[in-house]
Amino acid sequence: MLLRLSKTALVAASAFFLLLVVFNNLTDYGSNFAFVQHVLAMDTTFPGNQLMWRALKAPIIHHAFYASIILWEFAAGALLAVGTWKLWQARLASAATWQAAKSLAVAGLVLSLLQWFVAFITVGGEWFVMWQSGTWNGQNAAFRMFAILGLILLFLNQRDDELAS
């Protein structure tokens, strides 16, 4: 039972984190918007960078990117919140029922992993060469989140036996 409760708690913590990020992004829109704006504009990358043709300088594009990030975080957080509820409901059930209850939590974790890996590490880090910026470089934070969520996904998917009578 302790493992099931631990898995549920970590999924709940992940939902809480992502939904808090969404709340922060909406209530303090400008802070992280500045991050998105600088990454897309590539205005703090190395001087003479031969990849500057990739830079996006139109504010409407910056807002669209930022909105998609917030919506992506919300979708993952919502899946994790509902997944937490499903896990909580199945905590006393058979191993097969418990395993089936993991699906929304798995989907939420994978959706969030994709965001950190695709949107931040790949698109931000490599396409917009965020790694060149000493000021607007979110790759370490993105990797940290990818690693945390990945470990939670691995733990959640460990085999669960039947509960002791």
Summary of the structure (lengths in Angstrom):
residues: 165
radius of gyration: 18.7
end to end distance: 10.7
largest distance: 68.2
contacts: 507
relative contact order: 0.16
helix: 76%
strand: 0%
